[in-house]
């Protein structure tokens, strides 16, 4: 047991990897929702697709 080490960033470096992965996907989903809005002019379709993808990720 190591005292004074943060287990989030000190010892277990795999934890930040799986925490940062959804952030990249959410940024891409935002750009995709904007592209869907430009083509369809439907403000709800991109949000629905983003909500479905976030639900699947969680």
FENVENHU-V777307 format. One record per pair of residues at least 4 apart in sequence whose C-alpha atoms are under 6 Angstrom apart, sorted by the first residue. I is the first residue (numbers start at 1). J is the second residue. Records with the same first field share a line. If there is no record, write none. Layout:
I=J + J
This chain:
5=10
6=10
7=11 + 12
9=13
33=46
36=40
37=41 + 42 + 43
